[in-house]
Amino acid sequence: MLQRYRRLKECGVIALNKRNADYILPLNKRSLFPLVDDKILTKKLALGAGLKVPELYGLLNTQYELRRLDKVLEGRESFAIKPSRGSGGNGILVIQRKFGERYYKVDGSVYSLADIKYHCSKIISGMYSLGGLPDKAIIEACVEFDPVFSPISYQGVPDIRIIVFHGVPVMSMVRLPTKESDGKANLHQGALGVGVDIATGKTVRAVWKNEPITEHPDTLHSLIDFQVPYWDVLLYQASQSTELTGLGYVGVDMVLDKNLGPLILELNARPGLAIQIANFRGLEPRLQYVENNYKDLKTIEDKIAFAKRFFTYSAGNSYGMQSSKR
């Protein structure tokens, strides 16, 4: 065990305590957490900056408001329901189509209006919220799956996470749904984590349940060297969105809609560390390099150019960094 710990440390892998002590506590003021913990506030921030987000259909704040759910859903063939203060994908219900009075998930599961009301009631009661506090149920447009991901995704919508430090994109991964994850792009529910080269936007490594893989377990398609569309736009929006919050260390989650392009899904002030496993790289060398240089980077364009130059897999050392000095 000690040998394994030393090996991880040599590779620059940071653990939860170090992430909290060295990056989150000093750089992310707790007073700013509501801006990212509450998905409604995040939507407002993004829209105010001209960034696209899934359209909001309705918001249920109390159990009493459940009586108007049928009005909110009237004429809607597809939609997503999620807790405003949820995490880890818990409590998210995605309806793909309606037939008669029945609603269907992508896996064919059937819901009645009463079932959906009950799900919203659990959200409002705080069953899925951070700290178990009373919450709000968000009803929003269902992202239309970009078919470019069809070969490497099972049914659900993949998302792209980018870790941004002082406005500099430092590491990224694509999270791909599987049959086991019920079409959700959450690693702890069985989705895949696929590392992405910051410089090129191409996938370079993949893991499933912390084990290296090269093919999607359901589609059997190669996961390596896949070009993520809109890569430069995704990097720019990730860097831009962190400026809206004042947070120095943040995870930006985005999705690709086949009609609307990149959409901001949510921001995370405490992004998980599995992205290191997906990339087979530790975060610490990149974070330290940004810490030593970020004051010279004045614009978003500067920060992205810096990231592309130094955090590439095509050259440099085993951490995905070029060895040349600035």
C-alpha positions as a LaTeX table, in Angstrom:
\begin{tabular}{lrrr}
\hline
Residue & $x$ (\AA) & $y$ (\AA) & $z$ (\AA) \\
\hline
Met1 & 0.00 & 0.00 & 0.00 \\
Leu2 & 2.81 & 2.43 & 0.91 \\
Gln3 & 4.60 & 1.66 & $-2.35$ \\
Arg4 & 1.42 & 2.36 & $-4.30$ \\
Tyr5 & 0.96 & 5.68 & $-2.48$ \\
Arg6 & 4.51 & 6.71 & $-3.32$ \\
Arg7 & 4.01 & 5.79 & $-6.95$ \\
Leu8 & 0.84 & 7.86 & $-7.21$ \\
Lys9 & 2.59 & 10.79 & $-5.56$ \\
Glu10 & 5.49 & 10.53 & $-8.00$ \\
Cys11 & 2.98 & 10.67 & $-10.86$ \\
Gly12 & 1.51 & 13.88 & $-9.48$ \\
Val13 & $-1.84$ & 12.41 & $-8.52$ \\
Ile14 & $-3.62$ & 14.53 & $-5.91$ \\
Ala15 & $-6.05$ & 13.08 & $-3.38$ \\
Leu16 & $-9.17$ & 14.55 & $-1.84$ \\
Asn17 & $-7.52$ & 16.14 & 1.21 \\
Lys18 & $-4.83$ & 17.83 & $-0.86$ \\
Arg19 & $-7.36$ & 19.07 & $-3.38$ \\
Asn20 & $-9.43$ & 20.59 & $-0.59$ \\
Ala21 & $-6.53$ & 22.06 & 1.39 \\
Asp22 & $-4.38$ & 23.41 & $-1.45$ \\
Tyr23 & $-6.93$ & 24.44 & $-4.06$ \\
Ile24 & $-10.56$ & 24.54 & $-3.00$ \\
Leu25 & $-10.24$ & 26.20 & 0.41 \\
Pro26 & $-7.80$ & 28.96 & $-0.66$ \\
Leu27 & $-9.41$ & 29.70 & $-4.04$ \\
Asn28 & $-13.12$ & 28.96 & $-3.73$ \\
Lys29 & $-14.83$ & 31.18 & $-1.18$ \\
Arg30 & $-17.76$ & 29.44 & 0.46 \\
Ser31 & $-19.89$ & 32.51 & $-0.12$ \\
Leu32 & $-19.60$ & 31.80 & $-3.85$ \\
Phe33 & $-20.62$ & 28.14 & $-3.67$ \\
Pro34 & $-24.36$ & 28.85 & $-4.13$ \\
Leu35 & $-23.58$ & 30.21 & $-7.60$ \\
Val36 & $-22.60$ & 26.71 & $-8.73$ \\
Asp37 & $-24.40$ & 24.47 & $-6.22$ \\
Asp38 & $-27.76$ & 25.87 & $-7.34$ \\
Lys39 & $-28.33$ & 24.99 & $-11.00$ \\
Ile40 & $-30.86$ & 27.80 & $-11.42$ \\
Leu41 & $-28.31$ & 30.43 & $-10.38$ \\
Thr42 & $-25.77$ & 28.81 & $-12.70$ \\
Lys43 & $-28.24$ & 29.05 & $-15.59$ \\
Lys44 & $-28.81$ & 32.75 & $-14.91$ \\
Leu45 & $-25.08$ & 33.47 & $-14.79$ \\
Ala46 & $-24.45$ & 31.62 & $-18.02$ \\
Leu47 & $-27.33$ & 33.27 & $-19.86$ \\
Gly48 & $-26.20$ & 36.66 & $-18.63$ \\
Ala49 & $-22.80$ & 36.05 & $-20.23$ \\
Gly50 & $-24.33$ & 34.93 & $-23.50$ \\
Leu51 & $-23.60$ & 31.23 & $-22.94$ \\
Lys52 & $-26.16$ & 28.62 & $-23.96$ \\
Val53 & $-27.87$ & 26.32 & $-21.46$ \\
Pro54 & $-30.74$ & 23.82 & $-21.77$ \\
Glu55 & $-34.05$ & 25.70 & $-21.94$ \\
Leu56 & $-35.92$ & 25.94 & $-18.64$ \\
Tyr57 & $-39.55$ & 24.72 & $-18.87$ \\
Gly58 & $-40.54$ & 25.10 & $-15.25$ \\
Leu59 & $-39.48$ & 25.21 & $-11.62$ \\
Leu60 & $-41.34$ & 23.60 & $-8.72$ \\
Asn61 & $-40.38$ & 25.12 & $-5.38$ \\
Thr62 & $-42.88$ & 23.49 & $-2.99$ \\
Gln63 & $-45.02$ & 20.39 & $-2.66$ \\
Tyr64 & $-48.07$ & 22.58 & $-3.25$ \\
Glu65 & $-46.75$ & 23.55 & $-6.69$ \\
Leu66 & $-46.84$ & 19.92 & $-7.82$ \\
Arg67 & $-50.46$ & 20.49 & $-8.79$ \\
Arg68 & $-49.33$ & 22.54 & $-11.79$ \\
Leu69 & $-46.90$ & 19.94 & $-13.10$ \\
Asp70 & $-49.37$ & 18.84 & $-15.78$ \\
Lys71 & $-49.44$ & 22.42 & $-17.10$ \\
Val72 & $-45.65$ & 22.57 & $-17.19$ \\
Leu73 & $-45.49$ & 19.31 & $-19.14$ \\
Glu74 & $-48.40$ & 20.10 & $-21.45$ \\
Gly75 & $-47.30$ & 19.61 & $-25.06$ \\
Arg76 & $-43.86$ & 18.33 & $-24.04$ \\
Glu77 & $-42.76$ & 15.12 & $-25.72$ \\
Ser78 & $-39.36$ & 15.03 & $-24.02$ \\
Phe79 & $-37.84$ & 16.73 & $-20.98$ \\
Ala80 & $-35.43$ & 16.29 & $-18.09$ \\
Ile81 & $-36.21$ & 16.69 & $-14.40$ \\
Lys82 & $-33.39$ & 17.26 & $-11.95$ \\
Pro83 & $-32.80$ & 18.60 & $-8.43$ \\
Ser84 & $-31.51$ & 22.16 & $-8.34$ \\
Arg85 & $-28.95$ & 21.27 & $-5.68$ \\
Gly86 & $-28.25$ & 17.66 & $-6.60$ \\
Ser87 & $-24.90$ & 16.06 & $-7.28$ \\
Gly88 & $-23.46$ & 13.01 & $-8.97$ \\
Gly89 & $-26.42$ & 12.64 & $-11.31$ \\
Asn90 & $-28.71$ & 11.54 & $-8.47$ \\
Gly91 & $-32.38$ & 12.37 & $-8.91$ \\
Ile92 & $-32.19$ & 13.07 & $-12.64$ \\
Leu93 & $-35.08$ & 11.72 & $-14.69$ \\
Val94 & $-34.90$ & 11.97 & $-18.49$ \\
Ile95 & $-38.05$ & 11.40 & $-20.52$ \\
Gln96 & $-37.45$ & 10.76 & $-24.20$ \\
Arg97 & $-40.97$ & 10.44 & $-25.59$ \\
Lys98 & $-44.67$ & 10.38 & $-24.77$ \\
Phe99 & $-47.32$ & 8.03 & $-26.09$ \\
Gly100 & $-50.87$ & 8.66 & $-24.98$ \\
Glu101 & $-50.76$ & 9.32 & $-21.25$ \\
Arg102 & $-47.51$ & 7.44 & $-20.75$ \\
Tyr103 & $-43.97$ & 8.81 & $-20.61$ \\
Tyr104 & $-40.97$ & 6.74 & $-21.67$ \\
Lys105 & $-37.32$ & 6.80 & $-20.69$ \\
Val106 & $-34.69$ & 5.94 & $-23.26$ \\
Asp107 & $-34.47$ & 2.38 & $-21.89$ \\
Gly108 & $-38.21$ & 1.85 & $-22.36$ \\
Ser109 & $-39.22$ & 2.33 & $-18.72$ \\
Val110 & $-42.76$ & 3.70 & $-18.46$ \\
Tyr111 & $-43.88$ & 6.55 & $-16.18$ \\
Ser112 & $-47.31$ & 7.97 & $-15.52$ \\
Leu113 & $-47.93$ & 11.60 & $-14.56$ \\
Ala114 & $-48.42$ & 10.39 & $-10.97$ \\
Asp115 & $-45.01$ & 8.69 & $-11.08$ \\
Ile116 & $-43.38$ & 11.89 & $-12.27$ \\
Lys117 & $-45.14$ & 13.92 & $-9.56$ \\
Tyr118 & $-43.87$ & 11.50 & $-6.95$ \\
His119 & $-40.34$ & 11.84 & $-8.29$ \\
Cys120 & $-40.61$ & 15.65 & $-8.14$ \\
Ser121 & $-41.96$ & 15.37 & $-4.60$ \\
Lys122 & $-38.86$ & 13.43 & $-3.55$ \\
Ile123 & $-36.64$ & 16.09 & $-5.12$ \\
Ile124 & $-38.45$ & 18.91 & $-3.30$ \\
Ser125 & $-38.24$ & 17.05 & 0.00 \\
Gly126 & $-34.43$ & 17.04 & $-0.33$ \\
Met127 & $-33.87$ & 13.34 & $-1.01$ \\
Tyr128 & $-31.22$ & 14.11 & $-3.65$ \\
Ser129 & $-29.92$ & 17.49 & $-2.50$ \\
Leu130 & $-26.58$ & 18.39 & $-0.93$ \\
Gly131 & $-27.00$ & 18.00 & 2.82 \\
Gly132 & $-30.55$ & 16.67 & 2.47 \\
Leu133 & $-32.03$ & 20.18 & 2.55 \\
Pro134 & $-35.34$ & 21.03 & 0.84 \\
Asp135 & $-34.79$ & 21.55 & $-2.86$ \\
Lys136 & $-36.42$ & 22.66 & $-6.11$ \\
Ala137 & $-37.35$ & 20.46 & $-9.07$ \\
Ile138 & $-36.10$ & 21.78 & $-12.40$ \\
Ile139 & $-37.93$ & 20.80 & $-15.57$ \\
Glu140 & $-35.88$ & 21.63 & $-18.65$ \\
Ala141 & $-35.40$ & 20.71 & $-22.27$ \\
Cys142 & $-33.94$ & 17.30 & $-22.95$ \\
Val143 & $-30.62$ & 17.64 & $-24.74$ \\
Glu144 & $-30.86$ & 16.21 & $-28.25$ \\
Phe145 & $-28.07$ & 13.70 & $-28.58$ \\
Asp146 & $-25.39$ & 14.75 & $-31.09$ \\
Pro147 & $-25.11$ & 11.71 & $-33.39$ \\
Val148 & $-21.35$ & 12.19 & $-33.68$ \\
Phe149 & $-21.08$ & 10.34 & $-30.35$ \\
Ser150 & $-23.27$ & 7.41 & $-31.43$ \\
Pro151 & $-20.39$ & 4.95 & $-31.97$ \\
Ile152 & $-18.97$ & 5.48 & $-28.47$ \\
Ser153 & $-22.05$ & 6.09 & $-26.34$ \\
Tyr154 & $-24.96$ & 3.95 & $-25.19$ \\
Gln155 & $-28.36$ & 5.69 & $-25.46$ \\
Gly156 & $-27.80$ & 8.63 & $-23.10$ \\
Val157 & $-26.09$ & 11.98 & $-23.63$ \\
Pro158 & $-22.30$ & 12.16 & $-23.07$ \\
Asp159 & $-20.86$ & 15.18 & $-21.32$ \\
Ile160 & $-17.48$ & 16.86 & $-21.36$ \\
Arg161 & $-15.81$ & 17.92 & $-18.11$ \\
Ile162 & $-12.97$ & 20.43 & $-18.10$ \\
Ile163 & $-11.05$ & 21.31 & $-14.93$ \\
Val164 & $-10.17$ & 25.00 & $-14.98$ \\
Phe165 & $-7.59$ & 26.56 & $-12.65$ \\
His166 & $-7.13$ & 30.34 & $-12.58$ \\
Gly167 & $-9.08$ & 30.35 & $-15.85$ \\
Val168 & $-6.69$ & 27.88 & $-17.53$ \\
Pro169 & $-8.11$ & 24.55 & $-18.78$ \\
Val170 & $-5.79$ & 21.95 & $-17.24$ \\
Met171 & $-7.44$ & 18.57 & $-17.82$ \\
Ser172 & $-10.50$ & 17.16 & $-19.56$ \\
Met173 & $-12.48$ & 13.99 & $-20.02$ \\
Val174 & $-15.58$ & 12.81 & $-21.82$ \\
Arg175 & $-18.03$ & 10.80 & $-19.73$ \\
Leu176 & $-19.85$ & 8.23 & $-21.84$ \\
Pro177 & $-23.08$ & 6.48 & $-20.83$ \\
Thr178 & $-23.29$ & 2.70 & $-20.79$ \\
Lys179 & $-26.08$ & 0.17 & $-20.42$ \\
Glu180 & $-25.04$ & $-0.28$ & $-16.80$ \\
Ser181 & $-25.21$ & 3.46 & $-16.10$ \\
Asp182 & $-28.80$ & 3.56 & $-17.42$ \\
Gly183 & $-27.76$ & 6.03 & $-20.10$ \\
Lys184 & $-26.34$ & 8.49 & $-17.53$ \\
Ala185 & $-22.89$ & 10.03 & $-17.86$ \\
Asn186 & $-21.86$ & 9.48 & $-14.24$ \\
Leu187 & $-18.79$ & 7.40 & $-13.49$ \\
His188 & $-19.96$ & 6.06 & $-10.13$ \\
Gln189 & $-23.11$ & 4.73 & $-11.86$ \\
Gly190 & $-21.12$ & 2.82 & $-14.48$ \\
Ala191 & $-20.29$ & 5.37 & $-17.19$ \\
Leu192 & $-16.90$ & 5.50 & $-18.89$ \\
Gly193 & $-14.23$ & 8.13 & $-18.33$ \\
Val194 & $-12.24$ & 9.00 & $-21.44$ \\
Gly195 & $-9.25$ & 11.34 & $-21.20$ \\
Val196 & $-8.97$ & 14.14 & $-23.76$ \\
Asp197 & $-5.81$ & 15.86 & $-24.97$ \\
Ile198 & $-6.21$ & 19.56 & $-24.14$ \\
Ala199 & $-4.15$ & 20.56 & $-27.20$ \\
Thr200 & $-6.11$ & 18.64 & $-29.82$ \\
Gly201 & $-9.46$ & 17.61 & $-28.35$ \\
Lys202 & $-8.77$ & 13.98 & $-29.22$ \\
Thr203 & $-9.39$ & 11.12 & $-26.81$ \\
Val204 & $-6.24$ & 9.44 & $-25.55$ \\
Arg205 & $-7.10$ & 7.04 & $-22.72$ \\
Ala206 & $-10.22$ & 5.37 & $-21.30$ \\
Val207 & $-11.24$ & 3.68 & $-18.07$ \\
Trp208 & $-14.30$ & 1.81 & $-16.88$ \\
Lys209 & $-14.66$ & 1.10 & $-13.17$ \\
Asn210 & $-11.05$ & 2.28 & $-12.79$ \\
Glu211 & $-9.78$ & $-0.33$ & $-15.26$ \\
Pro212 & $-8.12$ & 0.64 & $-18.59$ \\
Ile213 & $-10.15$ & $-0.17$ & $-21.71$ \\
Thr214 & $-9.89$ & 0.66 & $-25.41$ \\
Glu215 & $-13.42$ & $-0.15$ & $-26.62$ \\
His216 & $-16.90$ & 0.77 & $-25.43$ \\
Pro217 & $-18.33$ & $-2.29$ & $-23.64$ \\
Asp218 & $-21.71$ & $-1.94$ & $-25.36$ \\
Thr219 & $-20.93$ & $-0.57$ & $-28.83$ \\
Leu220 & $-17.49$ & $-2.27$ & $-29.11$ \\
His221 & $-16.21$ & 0.81 & $-30.91$ \\
Ser222 & $-12.70$ & 2.17 & $-30.28$ \\
Leu223 & $-12.54$ & 4.92 & $-27.67$ \\
Ile224 & $-9.11$ & 6.19 & $-28.70$ \\
Asp225 & $-8.32$ & 9.06 & $-31.09$ \\
Phe226 & $-11.92$ & 10.28 & $-31.27$ \\
Gln227 & $-12.14$ & 13.98 & $-32.12$ \\
Val228 & $-14.44$ & 15.90 & $-29.76$ \\
Pro229 & $-16.38$ & 18.44 & $-31.89$ \\
Tyr230 & $-16.31$ & 22.18 & $-31.12$ \\
Trp231 & $-13.16$ & 21.69 & $-29.06$ \\
Asp232 & $-11.94$ & 25.29 & $-29.22$ \\
Val233 & $-15.43$ & 26.55 & $-28.37$ \\
Leu234 & $-15.61$ & 24.19 & $-25.39$ \\
Leu235 & $-12.25$ & 25.39 & $-24.06$ \\
Tyr236 & $-13.26$ & 29.03 & $-24.47$ \\
Gln237 & $-16.62$ & 28.59 & $-22.75$ \\
Ala238 & $-15.04$ & 26.63 & $-19.90$ \\
Ser239 & $-12.53$ & 29.40 & $-19.26$ \\
Gln240 & $-15.19$ & 32.09 & $-19.66$ \\
Ser241 & $-17.71$ & 30.44 & $-17.36$ \\
Thr242 & $-15.26$ & 30.31 & $-14.45$ \\
Glu243 & $-14.82$ & 34.07 & $-14.65$ \\
Leu244 & $-18.54$ & 34.44 & $-13.95$ \\
Thr245 & $-18.27$ & 32.85 & $-10.51$ \\
Gly246 & $-15.01$ & 34.15 & $-9.05$ \\
Leu247 & $-13.97$ & 30.58 & $-8.29$ \\
Gly248 & $-10.33$ & 29.74 & $-8.89$ \\
Tyr249 & $-10.70$ & 25.97 & $-9.17$ \\
Val250 & $-13.79$ & 24.59 & $-10.88$ \\
Gly251 & $-15.10$ & 21.75 & $-13.01$ \\
Val252 & $-17.18$ & 22.79 & $-16.02$ \\
Asp253 & $-19.60$ & 20.22 & $-17.43$ \\
Met254 & $-20.89$ & 20.71 & $-20.96$ \\
Val255 & $-22.94$ & 18.76 & $-23.47$ \\
Leu256 & $-23.28$ & 18.89 & $-27.24$ \\
Asp257 & $-26.79$ & 19.34 & $-28.62$ \\
Lys258 & $-27.19$ & 18.34 & $-32.27$ \\
Asn259 & $-29.05$ & 21.58 & $-33.03$ \\
Leu260 & $-27.68$ & 24.08 & $-30.50$ \\
Gly261 & $-24.05$ & 22.96 & $-30.20$ \\
Pro262 & $-22.22$ & 23.30 & $-26.84$ \\
Leu263 & $-24.41$ & 23.90 & $-23.78$ \\
Ile264 & $-23.28$ & 24.62 & $-20.21$ \\
Leu265 & $-24.76$ & 21.89 & $-18.03$ \\
Glu266 & $-23.35$ & 22.82 & $-14.63$ \\
Leu267 & $-20.33$ & 24.14 & $-12.75$ \\
Asn268 & $-18.77$ & 22.32 & $-9.82$ \\
Ala269 & $-16.77$ & 23.94 & $-7.04$ \\
Arg270 & $-15.61$ & 20.53 & $-5.81$ \\
Pro271 & $-14.97$ & 18.54 & $-8.99$ \\
Gly272 & $-14.05$ & 14.90 & $-8.46$ \\
Leu273 & $-10.59$ & 13.50 & $-9.04$ \\
Ala274 & $-11.42$ & 10.54 & $-11.28$ \\
Ile275 & $-10.43$ & 12.70 & $-14.23$ \\
Gln276 & $-6.82$ & 11.80 & $-13.33$ \\
Ile277 & $-7.58$ & 8.11 & $-13.77$ \\
Ala278 & $-9.30$ & 8.76 & $-17.10$ \\
Asn279 & $-6.22$ & 10.62 & $-18.34$ \\
Phe280 & $-3.59$ & 8.39 & $-16.69$ \\
Arg281 & $-2.09$ & 11.68 & $-15.47$ \\
Gly282 & $-1.84$ & 13.49 & $-12.16$ \\
Leu283 & $-3.22$ & 17.00 & $-11.81$ \\
Glu284 & $-0.52$ & 18.39 & $-9.53$ \\
Pro285 & 2.22 & 19.14 & $-12.12$ \\
Arg286 & $-0.25$ & 21.02 & $-14.29$ \\
Leu287 & $-1.75$ & 22.93 & $-11.38$ \\
Gln288 & 1.70 & 23.95 & $-10.15$ \\
Tyr289 & 2.72 & 25.08 & $-13.61$ \\
Val290 & $-0.38$ & 27.25 & $-13.91$ \\
Glu291 & 0.25 & 28.64 & $-10.42$ \\
Asn292 & 3.71 & 29.74 & $-11.50$ \\
Asn293 & 2.57 & 31.38 & $-14.74$ \\
Tyr294 & $-1.08$ & 32.46 & $-14.63$ \\
Lys295 & $-0.38$ & 36.09 & $-13.69$ \\
Asp296 & 1.19 & 36.61 & $-17.12$ \\
Leu297 & $-1.95$ & 35.36 & $-18.88$ \\
Lys298 & $-4.24$ & 38.34 & $-19.37$ \\
Thr299 & $-6.97$ & 37.08 & $-21.69$ \\
Ile300 & $-8.95$ & 33.90 & $-22.24$ \\
Glu301 & $-7.08$ & 33.45 & $-25.51$ \\
Asp302 & $-3.77$ & 33.63 & $-23.61$ \\
Lys303 & $-4.92$ & 31.01 & $-21.12$ \\
Ile304 & $-6.10$ & 28.59 & $-23.81$ \\
Ala305 & $-2.93$ & 29.01 & $-25.85$ \\
Phe306 & $-0.89$ & 28.32 & $-22.71$ \\
Ala307 & $-2.89$ & 25.16 & $-21.97$ \\
Lys308 & $-2.58$ & 23.88 & $-25.53$ \\
Arg309 & 1.15 & 24.48 & $-25.57$ \\
Phe310 & 2.08 & 22.81 & $-22.31$ \\
Phe311 & $-0.65$ & 20.27 & $-21.55$ \\
Thr312 & $-0.36$ & 18.13 & $-24.65$ \\
Tyr313 & 0.20 & 14.40 & $-24.99$ \\
Ser314 & 2.03 & 14.74 & $-28.29$ \\
Ala315 & 5.30 & 15.90 & $-26.72$ \\
Gly316 & 6.99 & 16.33 & $-23.38$ \\
Asn317 & 7.11 & 14.26 & $-20.22$ \\
Ser318 & 4.80 & 11.59 & $-18.83$ \\
Tyr319 & 2.47 & 14.17 & $-17.31$ \\
Gly320 & 1.37 & 15.44 & $-20.69$ \\
Met321 & 3.44 & 18.62 & $-20.33$ \\
Gln322 & 6.13 & 19.91 & $-22.62$ \\
Ser323 & 9.44 & 20.14 & $-20.88$ \\
Ser324 & 10.42 & 23.51 & $-22.38$ \\
Lys325 & 10.22 & 26.57 & $-20.17$ \\
Arg326 & 8.19 & 29.66 & $-20.87$ \\
\hline
\end{tabular}
